[in-house]
Amino acid sequence: MRKQRNWLILRAIVILLVMVGGAILLHLFPVGSLFTSQQLQLVHVLTFYVCVGVAFLACAALFYALYRFRHSQGVTTKHFHRRFSTELLWTVIPFIILVLLLIPVCIALWKSYGG
């Protein structure tokens, strides 16, 4: 029963944050009248939501790790430093995100210069 209440509170907070964030986003990035400004506004909004999503996932992973791997008495922690797969993973994922964000930027710039 308590878990259901906690999940309900968490969902309500997320919905409230999304609604408030959407209202703030409309004031931060007003839609322009020209096609170029509309394309750039779309790119800014897309980038903003990607950054919010990455921040949410990073915080969720942090809280999960803090809860799951908290230090208990008599338990030794697992060392995972200097693992090639981990190093590769957190190097490749940001690169992929940047490349995926580069695609709409290039399309918007191409269209804005008459391409």
N, CA, C and O of each residue as an XYZ file, in Angstrom:
460
protein
N       0.824     -1.193      0.000
C       0.000      0.000      0.000
C       0.866      1.254      0.000
O       0.566      2.227     -0.692
N       1.938      1.223      0.779
C       2.808      2.393      0.858
C       3.569      2.609     -0.448
O       3.798      3.745     -0.863
N       3.965      1.487     -1.103
C       4.660      1.602     -2.382
C       3.757      2.229     -3.440
O       4.205      3.054     -4.236
N       2.477      1.835     -3.445
C       1.545      2.397     -4.411
C       1.392      3.907     -4.193
O       1.312      4.675     -5.152
N       1.352      4.316     -2.941
C       1.215      5.741     -2.638
C       2.462      6.496     -3.079
O       2.363      7.597     -3.621
N       3.637      5.909     -2.848
C       4.878      6.561     -3.266
C       4.938      6.697     -4.784
O       5.345      7.742     -5.293
N       4.535      5.649     -5.518
C       4.526      5.732     -6.970
C       3.520      6.762     -7.459
O       3.780      7.462     -8.438
N       2.394      6.865     -6.802
C       1.384      7.851     -7.169
C       1.920      9.267     -6.959
O       1.714     10.145     -7.798
N       2.599      9.481     -5.850
C       3.194     10.793     -5.586
C       4.268     11.110     -6.617
O       4.342     12.234     -7.113
N       5.104     10.120     -6.944
C       6.150     10.323     -7.942
C       5.563     10.652     -9.307
O       6.063     11.540     -9.997
N       4.518      9.953     -9.699
C       3.867     10.246    -10.985
C       3.279     11.646    -10.993
O       3.394     12.364    -11.986
N       2.647     12.041     -9.888
C       2.072     13.379     -9.813
C       3.152     14.449     -9.921
O       2.947     15.473    -10.574
N       4.289     14.223     -9.293
C       5.392     15.188     -9.363
C       5.928     15.281    -10.782
O       6.199     16.378    -11.271
N       6.085     14.143    -11.449
C       6.594     14.144    -12.829
C       5.617     14.861    -13.751
O       6.039     15.658    -14.589
N       4.332     14.596    -13.615
C       3.327     15.260    -14.456
C       3.330     16.760    -14.199
O       3.242     17.548    -15.141
N       3.431     17.162    -12.943
C       3.473     18.580    -12.607
C       4.713     19.247    -13.191
O       4.633     20.353    -13.726
N       5.850     18.580    -13.091
C       7.081     19.138    -13.650
C       7.007     19.266    -15.167
O       7.489     20.250    -15.728
N       6.413     18.289    -15.830
C       6.269     18.361    -17.281
C       5.346     19.512    -17.668
O       5.629     20.232    -18.625
N       4.250     19.695    -16.942
C       3.333     20.781    -17.248
C       3.980     22.142    -17.010
O       3.859     23.039    -17.845
N       4.657     22.300    -15.893
C       5.330     23.560    -15.597
C       6.474     23.791    -16.580
O       6.679     24.909    -17.051
N       7.217     22.727    -16.885
C       8.307     22.850    -17.845
C       7.811     23.240    -19.221
O       8.467     24.024    -19.908
N       6.661     22.712    -19.647
C       6.088     23.095    -20.936
C       5.680     24.549    -20.968
O       5.875     25.228    -21.976
N       5.106     25.042    -19.859
C       4.718     26.448    -19.803
C       5.939     27.358    -19.817
O       5.937     28.390    -20.488
N       6.967     26.987    -19.091
C       8.193     27.787    -19.072
C       8.867     27.734    -20.441
O       9.428     28.729    -20.901
N       8.810     26.580    -21.084
C       9.441     26.414    -22.384
C       8.808     27.315    -23.439
O       9.503     27.814    -24.324
N       7.502     27.526    -23.355
C       6.849     28.416    -24.307
C       7.338     29.850    -24.152
O       7.415     30.587    -25.135
N       7.667     30.251    -22.933
C       8.177     31.601    -22.720
C       9.654     31.713    -23.067
O      10.107     32.772    -23.501
N      10.404     30.646    -22.884
C      11.827     30.684    -23.211
C      12.076     30.661    -24.710
O      12.974     31.339    -25.209
N      11.282     29.882    -25.420
C      11.473     29.713    -26.859
C      10.192     30.083    -27.595
O       9.461     29.195    -28.035
N       9.904     31.374    -27.739
C       8.681     31.739    -28.464
C       8.801     31.392    -29.946
O       9.885     31.455    -30.525
N       7.683     31.030    -30.544
C       7.670     30.647    -31.943
C       7.718     31.908    -32.793
O       6.925     32.828    -32.597
N       8.648     31.946    -33.732
C       8.786     33.097    -34.608
C       7.859     33.023    -35.798
O       7.162     32.027    -35.994
N       7.851     34.073    -36.590
C       6.968     34.119    -37.751
C       7.653     33.597    -39.013
O       6.969     33.172    -39.944
N       8.965     33.619    -39.066
C       9.685     33.142    -40.237
C       9.930     31.640    -40.146
O       9.981     31.067    -39.058
N      10.078     31.022    -41.304
C      10.314     29.580    -41.348
C      11.617     29.207    -40.647
O      11.685     28.199    -39.944
N      12.649     30.027    -40.843
C      13.943     29.746    -40.231
C      13.857     29.789    -38.714
O      14.411     28.927    -38.031
N      13.163     30.789    -38.188
C      13.036     30.889    -36.724
C      12.205     29.748    -36.159
O      12.451     29.291    -35.042
N      11.215     29.284    -36.929
C      10.424     28.141    -36.478
C      11.266     26.869    -36.447
O      11.146     26.060    -35.526
N      12.113     26.696    -37.450
C      12.993     25.528    -37.474
C      13.991     25.571    -36.326
O      14.235     24.553    -35.678
N      14.567     26.736    -36.070
C      15.525     26.856    -34.967
C      14.842     26.674    -33.614
O      15.434     26.115    -32.691
N      13.613     27.137    -33.492
C      12.869     26.932    -32.252
C      12.622     25.454    -32.026
O      12.721     24.970    -30.899
N      12.299     24.729    -33.097
C      12.093     23.284    -32.986
C      13.372     22.578    -32.555
O      13.327     21.662    -31.735
N      14.506     22.994    -33.096
C      15.792     22.402    -32.719
C      16.111     22.702    -31.254
O      16.601     21.829    -30.537
N      15.837     23.934    -30.805
C      16.080     24.278    -29.405
C      15.210     23.455    -28.460
O      15.686     22.969    -27.434
N      13.951     23.301    -28.806
C      13.044     22.529    -27.960
C      13.474     21.060    -27.928
O      13.477     20.437    -26.866
N      13.833     20.516    -29.075
C      14.298     19.126    -29.129
C      15.541     18.934    -28.262
O      15.641     17.968    -27.506
N      16.479     19.862    -28.380
C      17.704     19.776    -27.580
C      17.391     19.893    -26.094
O      17.972     19.183    -25.273
N      16.476     20.788    -25.753
C      16.088     20.951    -24.351
C      15.509     19.654    -23.787
O      15.887     19.226    -22.697
N      14.592     19.029    -24.530
C      13.976     17.803    -24.035
C      14.980     16.648    -23.968
O      14.897     15.812    -23.068
N      15.908     16.595    -24.892
C      16.945     15.563    -24.812
C      17.791     15.771    -23.560
O      18.104     14.811    -22.857
N      18.163     17.018    -23.277
C      18.945     17.309    -22.070
C      18.172     16.969    -20.803
O      18.739     16.431    -19.852
N      16.883     17.280    -20.788
C      16.064     16.935    -19.624
C      15.982     15.421    -19.464
O      16.072     14.910    -18.347
N      15.814     14.709    -20.561
C      15.755     13.245    -20.496
C      17.055     12.628    -20.008
O      17.045     11.698    -19.200
N      18.173     13.146    -20.500
C      19.472     12.641    -20.055
C      19.674     12.936    -18.569
O      20.164     12.085    -17.826
N      19.301     14.131    -18.139
C      19.433     14.476    -16.719
C      18.543     13.582    -15.857
O      18.957     13.145    -14.783
N      17.330     13.311    -16.320
C      16.433     12.435    -15.571
C      17.002     11.024    -15.470
O      16.980     10.422    -14.396
N      17.510     10.495    -16.580
C      18.083      9.150    -16.549
C      19.329      9.085    -15.668
O      19.541      8.100    -14.962
N      20.147     10.127    -15.709
C      21.346     10.148    -14.870
C      20.981     10.200    -13.389
O      21.587      9.509    -12.570
N      19.998     11.012    -13.053
C      19.562     11.079    -11.646
C      18.917      9.763    -11.209
O      19.134      9.302    -10.088
N      18.131      9.169    -12.090
C      17.511      7.885    -11.758
C      18.571      6.811    -11.538
O      18.467      6.019    -10.602
N      19.591      6.780    -12.398
C      20.670      5.805    -12.226
C      21.441      6.067    -10.937
O      21.840      5.131    -10.244
N      21.647      7.337    -10.621
C      22.349      7.683     -9.382
C      21.566      7.230     -8.165
O      22.129      6.609     -7.263
N      20.269      7.534     -8.126
C      19.469      7.132     -6.977
C      19.340      5.621     -6.874
O      19.331      5.072     -5.772
N      19.240      4.944     -8.013
C      19.201      3.488     -7.988
C      20.502      2.927     -7.423
O      20.482      2.024     -6.586
N      21.625      3.461     -7.879
C      22.919      2.968     -7.395
C      23.098      3.266     -5.915
O      23.630      2.442     -5.171
N      22.652      4.447     -5.485
C      22.757      4.775     -4.064
C      21.912      3.834     -3.204
O      22.325      3.436     -2.115
N      20.729      3.486     -3.703
C      19.859      2.596     -2.943
C      20.335      1.146     -3.029
O      20.404      0.450     -2.016
N      20.659      0.702     -4.223
C      20.990     -0.706     -4.431
C      22.341     -1.082     -3.843
O      22.495     -2.176     -3.300
N      23.317     -0.196     -3.944
C      24.669     -0.524     -3.524
C      25.096      0.252     -2.281
O      26.273      0.566     -2.105
N      24.140      0.552     -1.438
C      24.493      1.274     -0.213
C      25.381      0.393      0.658
O      25.311     -0.835      0.607
N      26.190      1.030      1.432
C      27.167      0.310      2.238
C      26.484     -0.319      3.443
O      25.940      0.376      4.301
N      26.521     -1.619      3.492
C      25.993     -2.353      4.637
C      27.163     -2.888      5.456
O      28.270     -3.064      4.946
N      26.901     -3.140      6.713
C      27.964     -3.615      7.581
C      28.372     -5.035      7.182
O      27.530     -5.922      7.047
N      29.677     -5.229      6.995
C      30.200     -6.540      6.660
C      30.154     -6.891      5.178
O      30.485     -8.018      4.810
N      29.757     -5.968      4.328
C      29.659     -6.247      2.896
C      30.731     -5.442      2.173
O      30.910     -4.252      2.434
N      31.439     -6.100      1.265
C      32.435     -5.384      0.471
C      31.821     -4.993     -0.871
O      31.025     -5.736     -1.444
N      32.195     -3.841     -1.349
C      31.644     -3.361     -2.617
C      32.381     -3.990     -3.791
O      33.548     -4.367     -3.680
N      31.693     -4.096     -4.900
C      32.278     -4.660     -6.105
C      33.016     -3.554     -6.851
O      32.473     -2.468     -7.058
N      34.243     -3.829     -7.251
C      35.038     -2.852     -7.985
C      34.812     -3.052     -9.476
O      34.987     -4.151    -10.003
N      34.427     -1.986    -10.137
C      34.203     -2.087    -11.572
C      34.979     -1.015    -12.330
O      34.637     -0.706    -13.472
N      35.978     -0.464    -11.741
C      36.799      0.527    -12.422
C      37.716     -0.160    -13.430
O      38.097     -1.320    -13.274
N      38.048      0.582    -14.445
C      38.968      0.149    -15.497
C      38.441     -1.052    -16.289
O      39.216     -1.879    -16.770
N      37.133     -1.134    -16.414
C      36.560     -2.154    -17.294
C      36.379     -1.517    -18.662
O      35.804     -0.436    -18.779
N      36.868     -2.184    -19.685
C      36.828     -1.629    -21.031
C      35.399     -1.398    -21.508
O      35.114     -0.380    -22.138
N      34.506     -2.328    -21.215
C      33.122     -2.190    -21.687
C      32.438     -0.976    -21.064
O      31.697     -0.266    -21.744
N      32.681     -0.735    -19.779
C      32.094      0.425    -19.121
C      32.660      1.715    -19.687
O      31.913      2.657    -19.954
N      33.961      1.767    -19.870
C      34.599      2.960    -20.437
C      34.074      3.231    -21.844
O      33.786      4.375    -22.195
N      33.951      2.187    -22.638
C      33.458      2.342    -24.001
C      32.006      2.800    -24.000
O      31.618      3.650    -24.802
N      31.212      2.244    -23.109
C      29.787      2.568    -23.056
C      29.559      4.037    -22.734
O      28.771      4.695    -23.414
N      30.228      4.569    -21.713
C      29.946      5.959    -21.383
C      30.748      6.943    -22.213
O      30.703      8.149    -21.968
N      31.480      6.438    -23.189
C      32.085      7.296    -24.203
C      31.249      7.288    -25.480
O      31.098      8.324    -26.128
N      30.714      6.143    -25.840
C      29.975      6.010    -27.090
C      28.567      6.594    -26.981
O      28.093      7.216    -27.932
N      27.901      6.414    -25.870
C      26.525      6.894    -25.732
C      26.424      8.414    -25.888
O      25.561      8.867    -26.641
N      27.253      9.233    -25.223
C      27.166     10.682    -25.477
C      27.490     11.058    -26.921
O      26.902     11.997    -27.456
N      28.413     10.340    -27.558
C      28.717     10.604    -28.949
C      27.502     10.337    -29.839
O      27.217     11.112    -30.752
N      26.800      9.258    -29.577
C      25.599      8.935    -30.349
C      24.531      9.998    -30.137
O      23.865     10.401    -31.091
N      24.358     10.460    -28.901
C      23.379     11.513    -28.616
C      23.735     12.787    -29.373
O      22.855     13.432    -29.943
N      25.008     13.157    -29.385
C      25.422     14.359    -30.115
C      25.201     14.218    -31.618
O      24.780     15.174    -32.270
N      25.475     13.058    -32.168
C      25.250     12.847    -33.603
C      23.758     12.916    -33.916
O      23.364     13.493    -34.930
N      22.923     12.328    -33.050
C      21.473     12.392    -33.275
C      20.947     13.809    -33.155
O      19.990     14.165    -33.843
N      21.547     14.629    -32.298
C      21.149     16.039    -32.210
C      21.685     16.850    -33.382
O      21.105     17.874    -33.744
N      22.763     16.413    -33.964
C      23.349     17.132    -35.091
C      22.485     17.019    -36.343
O      22.482     17.939    -37.161
N      21.768     15.942    -36.512
C      20.964     15.724    -37.713
C      19.896     16.804    -37.887
O      19.842     17.407    -38.959
N      19.024     17.090    -36.875
C      18.035     18.150    -37.099
C      18.657     19.536    -37.236
O      18.100     20.393    -37.923
N      19.791     19.769    -36.599
C      20.461     21.051    -36.737
C      20.937     21.239    -38.174
O      20.758     22.308    -38.758
N      21.533     20.213    -38.732
C      22.006     20.299    -40.124
C      20.839     20.469    -41.094
O      20.941     21.229    -42.057
N      19.746     19.776    -40.852
C      18.571     19.914    -41.720
C      18.026     21.334    -41.639
O      17.691     21.924    -42.667
N      17.932     21.902    -40.415
C      17.419     23.263    -40.254
C      18.341     24.264    -40.930
O      17.865     25.190    -41.587
N      19.632     24.102    -40.785
C      20.563     25.019    -41.441
C      20.522     24.882    -42.959
O      20.613     25.879    -43.675
N      20.388     23.668    -43.447
C      20.294     23.445    -44.879
C      19.055     24.147    -45.446
O      19.133     24.803    -46.484
N      17.922     24.008    -44.768
C      16.686     24.642    -45.230
C      16.756     26.157    -45.103
O      16.202     26.872    -45.938
N      17.421     26.647    -44.086
C      17.475     28.102    -43.887
C      18.328     28.796    -44.934
O      18.112     29.975    -45.214
N      19.278     28.107    -45.512
C      20.126     28.688    -46.552
C      19.645     28.312    -47.955
O      20.398     28.416    -48.923
N      18.404     27.880    -48.057
C      17.808     27.645    -49.366
C      18.153     26.325    -50.005
O      18.096     26.195    -51.228
N      18.508     25.348    -49.207
C      18.916     24.060    -49.754
C      17.761     23.147    -50.050
O      17.965     22.026    -50.516
